[in-house]
């Protein structure tokens, strides 16, 4: 393990070799950029307390990233891909003695073809869908960090989200990936097709992800609903029938037993305390079937909004 002086010397040599890269050396900024969602885990929060990178560098393109990886290999300095913005714990804070590399330019290249999209790792899922929806395609899955996480962070640390009810976990959506590898002391780029590329949710051990290719789904106009039930069995049977109805086009179903809905204080007044709830995201053409199923299982609709209305309520 390097001493502090050896680490600082290695970082200085890398910076000297690559002065044109975007370097961050201010201690306060390094501390902030060395953090991500590690606080989500009590174990990681304790283990990584007080640890941070020695420098942060942000490659602007693939060539700069290749040069950075090669220089880190040459100086035996550990490099840590950081700041993906996903909460699934892989980007858990840069351990001391590493340079934290950021490859997260939002203006990443994006290409769509035959129901697939290929994009660089720094783009956010929301930006992908903004580009693909006008062409008739949308993402198969929306993670909870839809507007915050990078595509690379979602691949490395994410698992599923809204849409997984149809398509399964993250790996089921992926077609291929490109990643950087430093085996043998040389920085090289690998293109890995599915199914070999389905090593997702691997807590950052995937390597440095450059591009990910995803399968898309046809666009639907989505309706978001919260339906409530006095009896838990009715709520369960309603959700189960929605799930198993082949003609019922849905993106999300979530069954919330009482008293969970009572904790949604901002929704007070829309339903009574003690009621059970089913939150759903369904296609507009399935709303008639949904209404009939709610009545069949002695429920009532408490909240309904279109996807456009929901989008306007979320800060971009």
C-alpha angles and dihedrals in degrees: 000000000000122000119235091258091051091050093050091048092050092050091048091052092049091049090048090052094046107032093150092067119098103260128188114199103156108116095224093052092044090054092051095045092047090066132081131147097320088120087071087078120059089205095052092041089060096041095049099040109135095004122127143152125274092227140357123221128182116205112211097206143002095274092055089048091052091051091049094050091048091050092049090051091049093051094039089237117150115237122205124198102223146177101038090148096224118133098215093100104248095111090053103157129295112274116231114276098038136104111230110224120203119202099171110121107157093209089072120152114266126192129182127195135159096347096317135100128205117196140163118263096251097064120101121237091239090057090051092053092045087058099042103042094072087057093054099261135102138180117282091222136029114201120209087254091054094139098031110041126077120236090246092051091049091052095047099041108013129088114178145326142163104357098032088105086074105029107026126227128346096278091061089065098050127099103174146334139209118213141171121246129187100195114152092014093290125113108229137164122235127198110206120187126204134302090030089050094060095101093120130149089034097142095249098309090114094093124241107325114215103172137003127199117209135189113238134211130224114271119260132182102243129212121201116212139179112198122184134208134190093214122054093215090058092051091048094048092047093052091045093051091048089051095049099041106104093202093052107098108207140162101189141013122181123177113205117189120207132298091032095078089053089067091063091091093172088063096053110136095033093087140002126271113263096030122131119233141207116200113200140176108205137169117262091241091058096054094095091056090045092054091052093050092050091054091044090058097044095253136131136211114252103173133016129173137157122246089250091055091048091049092053089053093056118080110239 
